């Protein structure tokens, strides 16, 4: 697990945990919880209940899924679902998304962190990368399946000590409960591009180029400048 995967999840709980303070113990499920160079359990408030699920046995896995597209939880029974660095390895992540919506309570949140770029890395496959419109596309998919979901916010985080730019999105199962979540990660986080907040179509720190593309462009300009000096 790369550094921004952990720091983005910490930012999520800093922004949203207080909205669950009236409950005795919020139930958190992490999909893809196996500890591979770290896990998200440490980011979760101590008074929340945590269950880690994965496709195979391993460290930090409480439940092994028999079917990657079926979650062993009742309808409307979970407060928060986390998935970090997992959807890119799901051949049909849109089916997982519907399962997540099924098990979430109407006021439940889904926190998604998935690469927007980065190395080809198979566990056991590597199928997808997510871009700034991906969160809104998943909301459209939910509504097409009669789920009144909402995208509270999304953004692409900048790299930190590695090559990864993470696409992060926070979904609410039922849009009518939006007023119950007044805080946003993007109220404070600045090391991002292409941020979106519920109720606005304008991107925060809009960028058509990826961070890697910007870096390559700088290198290219420096090469041209050096050649001109040498000519």
Secondary structure, 3 states (H helix, E strand, C coil): CCHHHHHHHHHHHHHHHHHHCCCCCCEEEEECCCCCCCCCHHHCCCCCEEEEEECCCCCCCCEECCCCCCCCCCCCCEEEEEEECCHHHCCCHHHHHHHHHHHEEEEEEEEEEEECCCCCCCCCCCCCCCCCCHHHHHHHHHHHCCCCCEEEEEEEECCCCCCCCEEEEEEECCHHHHHHCCCCHHHCCCCEEEEEECCCCCCECCCCCCHHHHHHHHHHHHHHHHHHHHC
